[in-house]
């Protein structure tokens, strides 16, 4: 995450900042948001990506690697070895765990991922597991947009266009290609950085109200002092004699 101080010159700050908003964070669906065709990337991912699965060594039955059946209760040593006990989702000390309601009547808690001897962990290409349409819906969580259908609220951030047979022919991500900020605040972290002619903090006003000269001079003095302190520290570390 990065933070920047920006000076906006003009009368309408919101209007001037608007062209650079990050749609995925602001959710403001305006003229700066465009439909980006991601079909090529999505298709490549479908053809190249794999999913971790569990395969039974005798029957070749397949199950998702993180199915409830592949988790066991943690041992006392495992609980003790984790600071604060096992919670949430994590890994360490040779184990990985997840917390959820396991549908066993014992409530929400952490269990350790475990592969029984009769099962083996394998990687299977998505193209062998499901159709491209199912992949887009399940893995990329894109809502479908059928021919003649109007784009609704569920298609706000992304969608997958289908043909008359319901097969996905195009995937789209909606974004602002000029995005620079996800949140801004007048003053913000720059509050108190600028002053007026009376040495009062200022965040808005005409150019003549700002005392840039004093701010610059103070910054130069602070920089010189910092360099002097750094040189003194280096000299103190030098061996004597």
C-alpha positions in Angstrom: 0.0 0.0 0.0 1.3 3.4 -0.9 0.3 6.9 0.3 1.0 10.1 -1.6 0.3 13.8 -0.9 -1.2 15.5 -4.0 -1.9 19.1 -4.6 -5.0 19.8 -6.6 -5.2 23.1 -8.3 -8.8 24.1 -9.1 -12.1 24.9 -7.6 -13.8 21.4 -7.7 -11.5 18.8 -6.0 -14.0 15.9 -6.3 -14.5 16.5 -10.0 -10.8 16.7 -10.6 -10.0 13.6 -8.7 -12.8 11.5 -10.2 -11.0 10.4 -13.4 -8.4 8.6 -11.3 -10.6 6.6 -8.9 -10.1 2.8 -8.5 -13.5 1.4 -9.5 -12.9 -1.9 -7.7 -12.7 0.0 -4.4 -14.9 3.0 -4.9 -17.7 1.2 -6.7 -18.5 4.4 -8.5 -19.8 3.3 -11.9 -19.2 6.4 -14.0 -17.9 7.5 -17.4 -14.3 6.6 -16.4 -15.1 2.8 -16.1 -14.6 0.7 -19.1 -15.2 -2.9 -20.1 -11.9 -4.7 -20.4 -11.9 -7.9 -22.5 -10.1 -10.5 -20.5 -11.1 -13.5 -22.7 -7.5 -14.3 -23.8 -6.2 -14.3 -20.2 -9.1 -16.3 -18.8 -8.8 -18.9 -21.6 -5.0 -19.2 -21.0 -5.6 -19.7 -17.3 -8.2 -22.4 -18.0 -5.8 -24.3 -20.3 -2.8 -24.0 -18.1 -4.0 -23.9 -14.5 -4.5 -26.9 -12.3 -6.6 -27.7 -9.2 -5.3 -29.7 -6.3 -7.4 -32.8 -5.8 -7.5 -36.0 -3.8 -7.6 -39.3 -5.6 -8.4 -42.6 -4.0 -5.6 -45.0 -4.6 -7.9 -48.0 -5.4 -11.1 -46.6 -6.9 -9.6 -43.4 -8.5 -12.4 -41.4 -7.0 -11.7 -37.7 -7.0 -12.6 -35.2 -4.2 -11.6 -31.6 -3.6 -8.4 -31.3 -1.6 -10.0 -29.2 1.1 -13.2 -31.2 1.5 -14.2 -31.6 5.2 -13.2 -35.3 5.2 -9.5 -34.3 4.8 -9.3 -32.5 8.1 -8.8 -34.0 11.5 -8.9 -32.8 15.1 -5.6 -31.2 16.2 -3.5 -33.0 18.8 -2.7 -31.5 22.2 0.9 -30.9 21.0 -0.3 -29.1 17.9 -2.6 -26.9 19.9 0.2 -26.1 22.4 2.8 -25.5 19.7 0.8 -22.6 18.2 0.9 -19.3 20.1 -2.7 -18.6 21.2 -3.9 -22.0 19.9 -5.0 -22.8 16.4 -7.4 -20.3 15.0 -8.4 -18.9 11.6 -6.5 -20.4 8.7 -2.7 -20.8 8.7 0.3 -23.1 8.6 3.4 -23.7 10.7 5.3 -26.4 12.5 4.7 -28.8 9.6 0.9 -28.5 9.6 -1.8 -26.4 8.0 -5.2 -25.7 9.4 -8.5 -24.1 8.8 -11.4 -22.9 10.9 -15.1 -23.4 10.0 -18.3 -25.1 11.1 -17.6 -28.7 10.0 -21.3 -29.7 10.0 -20.7 -32.2 12.8 -22.6 -30.5 15.6 -19.5 -29.3 17.4 -19.5 -25.8 16.1 -16.9 -23.5 14.6 -13.3 -24.5 15.4 -9.9 -25.2 13.8 -9.0 -28.6 12.3 -5.8 -29.8 10.7 -5.5 -30.7 7.0 -4.7 -34.4 6.7 -4.4 -36.9 3.8 -5.3 -40.5 4.8 -3.1 -43.3 3.5 -5.7 -44.5 1.0 -5.8 -41.0 -0.7 -3.1 -39.1 -2.7 -2.8 -35.5 -3.5 -2.6 -34.7 -7.2 -2.8 -31.7 -9.6 -5.4 -32.0 -12.4 -5.8 -29.4 -15.2 -9.0 -27.5 -15.0 -9.7 -28.4 -18.6 -10.0 -32.0 -17.6 -12.3 -31.3 -14.7 -14.8 -28.9 -16.1 -16.0 -26.9 -19.1 -14.7 -23.4 -19.8 -18.1 -22.0 -18.8 -18.1 -23.9 -15.5 -14.5 -22.7 -14.8 -15.4 -19.1 -15.4 -18.4 -19.3 -13.1 -16.9 -21.4 -10.3 -13.3 -20.3 -10.3 -13.5 -16.7 -11.5 -17.0 -16.2 -10.0 -18.2 -14.3 -13.0 -22.0 -13.9 -13.4 -23.3 -14.9 -16.9 -24.8 -12.4 -19.3 -26.9 -14.0 -21.9 -27.8 -12.7 -25.4 -30.3 -9.8 -25.2 -30.0 -9.6 -21.4 -29.4 -6.1 -19.9 -26.4 -5.8 -17.6 -27.6 -5.7 -14.0 -26.1 -5.0 -10.6 -24.6 -8.5 -10.5 -22.6 -7.6 -13.6 -21.2 -4.4 -12.1 -17.6 -5.5 -11.7 -17.3 -8.4 -14.1 -19.3 -10.7 -16.3 -19.1 -13.5 -18.8 -21.1 -13.1 -22.1 -22.6 -16.3 -23.5 -23.9 -17.4 -26.9 -27.4 -18.8 -27.5 -26.4 -22.2 -26.1 -25.2 -20.7 -22.8 -21.5 -21.2 -23.6 -19.2 -18.5 -22.4 -17.6 -16.7 -25.4 -16.2 -13.6 -23.7 -15.1 -12.6 -20.2 -15.1 -9.0 -19.1 -13.6 -7.1 -16.2 -14.9 -3.6 -15.6 -12.2 -1.2 -14.4 -10.8 2.4 -14.7 -7.6 2.1 -16.6 -6.4 5.4 -15.2 -6.9 4.4 -11.6 -4.5 6.1 -9.1 -6.4 6.2 -5.8 -8.8 4.0 -3.8 -9.4 6.7 -1.2 -8.5 10.3 -0.6 -9.1 12.8 2.1 -8.6 16.6 2.0 -5.6 17.2 4.3 -5.2 13.6 5.3 -1.6 12.7 6.2 -0.5 16.1 4.8 -2.5 18.0 7.5 -0.2 20.5 9.1 2.4 20.2 6.4 1.5 23.5 4.7 1.0 26.8 6.5 -0.4 30.3 5.6 1.3 33.6 6.1 0.2 33.6 9.8 1.9 30.2 10.4 -1.4 28.4 10.7 -2.0 25.0 9.2 -3.8 25.2 5.9 -5.3 22.6 3.5 -7.3 24.7 1.1 -7.1 28.2 -0.3 -5.7 30.4 -3.1 -2.0 30.1 -4.1 -1.1 33.4 -2.4 -2.4 32.1 0.9 0.3 29.4 1.1 3.6 30.2 2.6 5.7 27.7 0.5 8.9 29.6 1.2 8.9 29.0 4.9 7.8 25.4 4.5 10.7 24.8 2.1 13.3 26.6 4.3 12.2 24.5 7.3 12.4 21.3 5.3 16.0 22.3 4.2 17.0 23.0 7.8 15.6 19.6 9.0 17.4 17.8 6.1 20.7 19.5 7.0 20.3 18.6 10.7 19.5 15.0 9.7 22.7 14.8 7.6 24.8 16.3 10.4 23.4 13.8 12.9 24.1 11.0 10.5 27.8 12.1 10.0 28.2 12.4 13.8 26.9 8.9 14.3 29.3 7.6 11.7 32.2 9.3 13.4 31.3 8.0 16.8 31.4 4.5 15.3 34.9 4.9 13.9 37.7 3.1 15.8 39.9 5.4 17.9 43.7 5.6 17.3 
